[in-house]
Amino acid sequence: MPKLRKKHIIYLLAALAVLVGMMHGGPMWTKVSSTFMKQDKPYGPGDFRIRGDQVVSMKLSKPETKTKPMTKEQLADPNSRSEYTEQWMYSVNERANRRSVRILAGELNSLERTFEERAQKADWWLAPDWSTIYLATGWMDYYDEPKPGERYTPQITKLFKFVNHGHDWQRLEWPENQDITYLRFLDPQRGYLIGWGPRIWRTTDGGSSWTEISIPEQARDPEDERAEFDLVALGKDGVLRFAFLVRDTGGNHSQVHTLRWNDTEPKLAFTLPEQTVMDIADDGEGRLYILSQTGLPPYWAAPDAAPRQSQVLIRRLGGVDVVHTFDVGFTGYALYLTPSKALLVDGVDESGLLPKDVIALSRDGGRTWKVESEGLSAQGGYYDTQTGTRWRVSGYSLYRREIP
């Protein structure tokens, strides 16, 4: 019996070790910090970037709420609920109105908040040398109702430009009623803004002025002035690519258009039947890789539609070929080329009881893939295509691994 108990303990410890390994992504991860972003409340790492021991993060935050300590009587009552310390905290609209975006900068375990603006949505662009940041914010009053004849509540859009690692900033001139959803820049002087409509604007002078670019009429929805592209990607080759789904008598297909820097209007590059484009990556040498999902999006698909599957495609001069289709349950949402030109897909595996973060890696151009579990959902992370470093935050702990 003692031996049996000892054997059971060994099995239990082994199972726990496997579980811990799955939660933290396995032994390939190295812990860098146990208190990453812990001081900024409410907790969340935001969309962070790391260089050496320096960090910059763009963080969308809900307002911090607090509850009163519960009495013994309340703890004993199964129907008792915690009470907020201030009355406004009970209002869903007020909590939404108090959401904000922050820029935090500093050393790994000593970050400070350098900027804050009320916002429920935001996007940013950080220059490779960290010399410049562009930030677009969107805020709407959740107490407001759409005006008669209008579908949406008005949104206030603002555009900011930062230097000195986010410590010095200015608000750029921009119409508050024109949404900005994506920022895509080649360098601090040249870039694009993409907003509802969809609409595209280009600057050549660091945001001092903007020129609108015409887009294909098929991308617009006459019944929805806030229509968006499915994807907007700026490649290593300097080409802006965007994709949108078209439904017509010939069937459903995604159109992928390209806009070169000196072009005055985009051009149709190719179409993908019965697919939605998730991401695009180019190798700078003429090869284009596409991450897509088969079938229609859930809001268009019939109830009995086949399960959607993630695919990786490659475009050459001769056309577009499917190089791999992942198993049902694997959903890819980001595609990268590593420094050694391997393909890396960021995704989620929903085939089990609980969804798990996973990556899929191919070092032969997409023909074969190795899928690795990174454990249960993390609070944040990203892959640095310049250094081949992958970052992941779980709890207050920051981990890193190399995927060259």
C-alpha positions as CSV (number, residue, x, y, z in Angstrom):
1,M,0.0,0.0,0.0
2,P,2.7,2.6,0.8
3,K,4.4,1.9,-2.5
4,L,1.0,2.3,-4.3
5,R,0.5,5.6,-2.6
6,K,4.0,6.8,-3.5
7,K,3.3,5.7,-7.1
8,H,0.0,7.8,-7.1
9,I,1.9,10.8,-5.7
10,I,4.5,10.5,-8.5
11,Y,1.7,10.3,-11.1
12,L,0.0,13.3,-9.5
13,L,3.2,15.4,-9.5
14,A,3.8,14.5,-13.1
15,A,0.3,15.5,-14.1
16,L,0.7,18.8,-12.2
17,A,4.0,19.4,-14.0
18,V,2.4,18.9,-17.4
19,L,-0.5,21.2,-16.4
20,V,1.9,23.9,-15.3
21,G,4.0,23.5,-18.5
22,M,0.8,23.9,-20.6
23,M,-0.2,27.0,-18.7
24,H,3.1,28.7,-19.2
25,G,3.7,27.4,-22.7
26,G,6.3,24.7,-21.7
27,P,10.0,24.7,-20.9
28,M,10.9,26.8,-24.0
29,W,9.7,29.9,-22.1
30,T,12.0,32.0,-19.9
31,K,10.4,34.2,-17.2
32,V,11.6,37.8,-17.5
33,S,9.5,39.5,-14.8
34,S,7.0,38.5,-12.0
35,T,5.5,42.0,-11.7
36,F,5.1,43.2,-15.3
37,M,2.7,46.2,-15.4
38,K,1.4,45.3,-12.0
39,Q,1.5,48.9,-10.7
40,D,-1.0,50.2,-13.4
41,K,-4.6,49.7,-12.3
42,P,-6.8,48.2,-13.4
43,Y,-4.4,45.4,-14.4
44,G,-3.5,44.7,-18.0
45,P,-0.3,44.8,-20.1
46,G,-1.9,46.5,-23.1
47,D,-0.4,46.3,-26.6
48,F,3.2,46.5,-25.4
49,R,6.6,46.5,-27.2
50,I,10.0,45.6,-25.6
51,R,13.5,46.6,-26.6
52,G,16.2,45.6,-24.1
53,D,14.9,46.7,-20.7
54,Q,12.7,49.4,-22.2
55,V,8.9,49.1,-22.7
56,V,6.3,51.1,-24.4
57,S,2.6,50.1,-24.2
58,M,-0.7,51.3,-25.6
59,K,-3.3,50.2,-23.1
60,L,-7.1,50.4,-23.4
61,S,-8.5,50.4,-19.8
62,K,-11.8,50.2,-18.1
63,P,-12.2,52.5,-15.1
64,E,-11.0,51.1,-11.8
65,T,-13.9,50.0,-9.5
66,K,-13.8,49.0,-5.9
67,T,-16.2,47.2,-3.6
68,K,-16.8,47.6,0.1
69,P,-15.7,44.9,2.5
70,M,-18.5,42.4,3.2
71,T,-19.7,41.9,6.8
72,K,-20.0,38.4,8.4
73,E,-23.7,38.5,7.8
74,Q,-23.3,39.2,4.2
75,L,-20.7,36.5,3.8
76,A,-23.1,34.0,5.4
77,D,-25.9,35.0,3.0
78,P,-25.6,33.2,-0.3
79,N,-27.8,35.9,-2.0
80,S,-25.6,38.7,-0.8
81,R,-23.7,40.7,-3.4
82,S,-20.7,43.0,-3.0
83,E,-21.4,46.8,-3.0
84,Y,-19.5,49.4,-5.0
85,T,-17.8,52.2,-3.1
86,E,-19.2,54.9,-5.4
87,Q,-22.6,55.2,-7.0
88,W,-21.4,55.8,-10.6
89,M,-19.8,52.3,-10.6
90,Y,-23.2,50.7,-10.8
91,S,-23.9,52.3,-14.2
92,V,-22.9,50.4,-17.3
93,N,-23.1,53.6,-19.4
94,E,-20.9,55.5,-16.9
95,R,-18.3,52.7,-16.8
96,A,-18.2,52.7,-20.6
97,N,-17.8,56.5,-20.7
98,R,-14.9,56.4,-18.3
99,R,-12.9,54.0,-20.4
100,S,-9.6,55.4,-21.6
101,V,-6.4,54.7,-23.5
102,R,-3.0,55.2,-22.0
103,I,0.6,55.3,-23.2
104,L,3.0,53.9,-20.7
105,A,6.8,54.0,-21.0
106,G,9.9,53.2,-19.0
107,E,12.0,50.3,-17.8
108,L,10.7,46.8,-17.6
109,N,9.6,47.0,-13.9
110,S,9.3,50.7,-13.6
111,L,6.7,52.1,-16.1
112,E,5.0,55.4,-15.9
113,R,1.8,56.7,-17.5
114,T,2.8,59.4,-19.9
115,F,-0.6,60.1,-21.6
116,E,-4.2,59.3,-21.1
117,E,-7.3,60.1,-23.1
118,R,-10.9,58.9,-22.8
119,A,-11.6,56.2,-25.4
120,Q,-13.4,53.0,-26.0
121,K,-11.3,52.1,-29.1
122,A,-7.8,53.0,-30.2
123,D,-5.0,52.0,-32.6
124,W,-1.4,53.0,-32.8
125,W,1.8,52.9,-34.8
126,L,5.3,52.8,-33.2
127,A,8.3,53.6,-35.4
128,P,10.9,50.8,-35.5
129,D,13.4,53.1,-33.7
130,W,10.7,54.2,-31.3
131,S,11.2,57.9,-32.3
132,T,7.6,58.4,-33.2
133,I,4.2,57.2,-32.1
134,Y,0.8,57.9,-33.8
135,L,-2.3,57.2,-31.8
136,A,-6.0,57.4,-32.9
137,T,-8.8,57.3,-30.4
138,G,-12.6,56.9,-30.6
139,W,-15.0,57.8,-27.8
140,M,-18.8,58.0,-27.8
141,D,-21.3,59.0,-25.1
142,Y,-23.1,55.8,-24.0
143,Y,-26.0,58.0,-22.6
144,D,-26.7,59.3,-26.1
145,E,-29.2,57.8,-28.5
146,P,-28.8,57.9,-32.3
147,K,-30.5,60.9,-33.9
148,P,-33.7,60.4,-35.9
149,G,-33.0,58.7,-39.2
150,E,-29.5,57.7,-38.1
151,R,-28.3,54.2,-37.2
152,Y,-25.4,55.0,-34.8
153,T,-24.5,57.2,-31.9
154,P,-21.9,59.8,-33.0
155,Q,-18.2,59.1,-32.2
156,I,-15.5,61.6,-31.4
157,T,-12.2,60.7,-33.1
158,K,-8.9,62.2,-32.2
159,L,-5.4,61.8,-33.7
160,F,-2.1,62.3,-31.7
161,K,1.6,62.3,-32.5
162,F,4.2,61.5,-29.9
163,V,8.0,61.7,-29.7
164,N,10.6,61.0,-27.0
165,H,9.2,57.5,-26.2
166,G,5.7,58.9,-25.7
167,H,6.6,61.6,-23.2
168,D,6.1,64.6,-25.6
169,W,2.9,64.8,-27.7
170,Q,0.6,67.0,-29.8
171,R,-2.9,66.6,-31.1
172,L,-3.0,66.7,-34.9
173,E,-5.8,68.3,-36.8
174,W,-8.4,65.8,-37.7
175,P,-12.2,65.9,-38.2
176,E,-13.8,64.5,-35.1
177,N,-16.6,62.8,-37.1
178,Q,-14.2,60.8,-39.3
179,D,-13.3,57.5,-37.7
180,I,-9.8,56.0,-37.7
181,T,-9.7,52.3,-37.2
182,Y,-6.2,51.4,-38.5
183,L,-2.9,53.2,-38.7
184,R,-0.3,51.9,-41.2
185,F,3.0,53.8,-41.7
186,L,6.1,53.2,-43.8
187,D,8.1,55.7,-41.7
188,P,7.3,58.7,-39.4
189,Q,6.6,60.9,-42.5
190,R,4.6,58.6,-44.7
191,G,1.6,56.6,-43.9
192,Y,-2.1,55.7,-44.1
193,L,-5.2,56.1,-42.0
194,I,-8.1,53.7,-42.6
195,G,-11.6,54.3,-41.2
196,W,-15.3,53.5,-41.4
197,G,-16.9,53.7,-44.8
198,P,-14.4,52.2,-45.6
199,R,-12.1,55.2,-46.3
200,I,-8.3,55.6,-46.8
201,W,-6.2,58.7,-46.3
202,R,-2.5,59.2,-47.0
203,T,0.1,61.6,-45.5
204,T,3.5,62.5,-46.9
205,D,4.4,65.1,-44.2
206,G,4.1,63.4,-40.9
207,G,0.4,64.0,-40.4
208,S,0.3,67.7,-41.2
209,S,-2.0,67.1,-44.2
210,W,-4.0,64.1,-45.6
211,T,-5.2,63.1,-49.0
212,E,-8.1,60.7,-49.4
213,I,-7.7,57.7,-51.7
214,S,-10.6,56.4,-53.7
215,I,-11.6,52.8,-53.0
216,P,-13.6,50.2,-55.0
217,E,-17.3,50.8,-54.9
218,Q,-17.9,47.1,-54.0
219,A,-16.2,47.7,-50.6
220,R,-19.0,50.0,-49.5
221,D,-22.3,49.1,-48.0
222,P,-25.1,51.6,-48.9
223,E,-27.0,50.6,-45.7
224,D,-24.0,50.9,-43.4
225,E,-21.8,54.0,-43.3
226,R,-19.5,52.3,-40.8
227,A,-18.6,49.3,-43.0
228,E,-14.9,48.2,-42.6
229,F,-12.4,46.2,-44.6
230,D,-11.8,42.6,-43.4
231,L,-8.1,43.2,-43.4
232,V,-5.6,46.0,-43.9
233,A,-1.9,45.1,-44.1
234,L,1.2,47.1,-45.1
235,G,3.9,44.8,-46.5
236,K,7.7,44.8,-46.3
237,D,7.5,45.8,-50.0
238,G,5.7,49.1,-49.0
239,V,2.4,47.9,-50.6
240,L,-0.8,48.5,-48.7
241,R,-3.2,45.6,-49.2
242,F,-6.8,45.4,-48.1
243,A,-9.5,42.7,-48.4
244,F,-13.3,42.7,-48.3
245,L,-16.0,40.1,-48.9
246,V,-18.3,40.5,-51.9
247,R,-21.6,38.8,-52.4
248,D,-23.1,38.8,-55.9
249,T,-24.8,36.5,-58.4
250,G,-21.5,34.8,-59.2
251,G,-21.0,33.7,-55.6
252,N,-19.2,34.9,-52.5
253,H,-15.6,35.8,-52.7
254,S,-12.9,38.0,-51.1
255,Q,-11.3,40.7,-53.2
256,V,-7.7,41.6,-52.4
257,H,-6.6,45.0,-53.6
258,T,-3.1,46.6,-53.6
259,L,-2.1,50.3,-53.3
260,R,1.5,51.2,-54.0
261,W,2.9,54.3,-52.5
262,N,2.8,56.4,-55.7
263,D,-0.5,55.1,-56.9
264,T,-3.5,57.3,-56.9
265,E,-6.0,54.5,-56.6
266,P,-5.8,50.8,-55.6
267,K,-5.9,47.9,-58.0
268,L,-7.6,44.5,-57.8
269,A,-4.8,41.9,-57.2
270,F,-6.8,38.6,-56.9
271,T,-10.0,37.1,-55.6
272,L,-10.5,34.1,-53.2
273,P,-13.8,32.2,-53.6
274,E,-15.7,31.4,-50.4
275,Q,-13.0,32.7,-48.1
276,T,-12.4,35.5,-45.6
277,V,-8.9,36.9,-45.5
278,M,-7.5,37.1,-41.9
279,D,-3.9,38.2,-42.5
280,I,-1.3,38.7,-45.3
281,A,2.5,38.6,-45.1
282,D,5.1,39.2,-47.9
283,D,8.7,38.1,-47.9
284,G,9.9,41.2,-49.8
285,E,11.0,39.0,-52.7
286,G,7.7,38.6,-54.5
287,R,6.1,35.8,-52.6
288,L,2.8,36.6,-50.8
289,Y,1.4,34.4,-48.0
290,I,-2.3,34.6,-47.1
291,L,-4.1,33.4,-44.0
292,S,-7.8,32.8,-44.6
293,Q,-10.9,31.1,-43.3
294,T,-13.1,29.0,-45.5
295,G,-16.8,29.7,-45.9
296,L,-18.8,32.7,-44.9
297,P,-18.5,34.7,-41.7
298,P,-20.9,33.5,-39.0
299,Y,-23.2,36.5,-39.5
300,W,-23.7,35.5,-43.2
301,A,-23.5,31.7,-43.0
302,A,-26.5,29.5,-42.9
303,P,-27.2,27.6,-39.6
304,D,-26.2,24.3,-41.3
305,A,-23.0,25.6,-42.9
306,A,-19.9,23.5,-42.7
307,P,-17.4,24.4,-39.9
308,R,-14.9,27.1,-41.0
309,Q,-11.3,26.1,-41.4
310,S,-8.1,28.2,-41.4
311,Q,-5.9,27.9,-44.5
312,V,-2.5,29.2,-45.5
313,L,-2.2,30.1,-49.2
314,I,0.7,31.4,-51.3
315,R,0.5,33.7,-54.3
316,R,3.0,33.5,-57.0
317,L,3.0,34.9,-60.6
318,G,0.9,31.9,-61.7
319,G,-1.9,32.4,-59.2
320,V,-2.9,31.5,-55.7
321,D,-2.4,28.0,-54.3
322,V,-3.6,26.5,-51.0
323,V,-0.6,25.0,-49.3
324,H,-2.2,23.9,-46.0
325,T,-5.6,23.5,-44.4
326,F,-5.6,23.2,-40.6
327,D,-7.9,20.8,-38.7
328,V,-11.3,22.0,-37.6
329,G,-11.1,23.7,-34.3
330,F,-7.8,25.5,-35.1
331,T,-8.5,29.2,-35.8
332,G,-5.6,31.3,-37.1
333,Y,-5.8,35.1,-36.7
334,A,-2.2,36.3,-37.4
335,L,0.5,35.3,-39.9
336,Y,4.2,36.2,-39.6
337,L,7.5,35.5,-41.4
338,T,10.2,34.9,-38.9
339,P,13.8,36.3,-39.5
340,S,14.8,32.9,-41.0
341,K,11.7,33.1,-43.4
342,A,9.7,30.4,-41.5
343,L,6.0,30.8,-41.4
344,L,4.3,31.4,-38.0
345,V,0.6,31.4,-37.4
346,D,-0.9,32.7,-34.2
347,G,-4.1,31.0,-33.3
348,V,-6.5,29.4,-30.9
349,D,-7.4,25.7,-30.5
350,E,-11.0,25.3,-29.6
351,S,-11.3,21.5,-30.1
352,G,-11.1,20.7,-26.4
353,L,-13.1,21.7,-23.4
354,L,-11.2,24.9,-22.9
355,P,-9.7,27.1,-25.7
356,K,-5.9,27.1,-25.8
357,D,-3.5,29.6,-27.3
358,V,-1.4,27.8,-30.0
359,I,1.1,28.6,-32.7
360,A,1.8,26.7,-35.9
361,L,5.3,26.8,-37.4
362,S,6.4,25.8,-40.9
363,R,10.0,25.9,-42.1
364,D,9.4,24.4,-45.6
365,G,7.1,27.1,-47.1
366,G,3.9,25.9,-45.6
367,R,3.9,22.2,-46.7
368,T,4.3,20.8,-43.2
369,W,3.4,22.4,-39.8
370,K,4.2,21.8,-36.2
371,V,1.4,23.0,-33.8
372,E,2.5,23.9,-30.3
373,S,0.2,24.6,-27.3
374,E,1.0,27.8,-25.4
375,G,-1.5,27.1,-22.6
376,L,-4.7,28.8,-21.6
377,S,-5.4,32.3,-22.8
378,A,-2.8,34.9,-21.9
379,Q,-3.4,38.6,-20.9
380,G,-1.2,39.8,-23.8
381,G,1.8,39.2,-26.0
382,Y,3.2,39.6,-29.4
383,Y,5.8,38.3,-31.9
384,D,8.7,40.5,-32.9
385,T,9.5,39.7,-36.5
386,Q,12.8,41.7,-36.4
387,T,14.4,39.7,-33.5
388,G,12.4,36.5,-33.6
389,T,11.3,37.0,-30.0
390,R,7.9,36.0,-28.8
391,W,6.5,37.6,-25.6
392,R,3.6,36.4,-23.4
393,V,2.0,37.7,-20.3
394,S,0.2,35.3,-17.8
395,G,-0.9,36.9,-14.6
396,Y,1.7,39.4,-13.7
397,S,4.5,37.3,-15.2
398,L,6.2,38.1,-18.5
399,Y,7.8,35.3,-20.5
400,R,9.9,35.2,-23.6
401,R,11.0,32.6,-26.1
402,E,13.0,32.7,-29.4
403,I,11.5,31.6,-32.7
404,P,14.1,32.5,-35.3
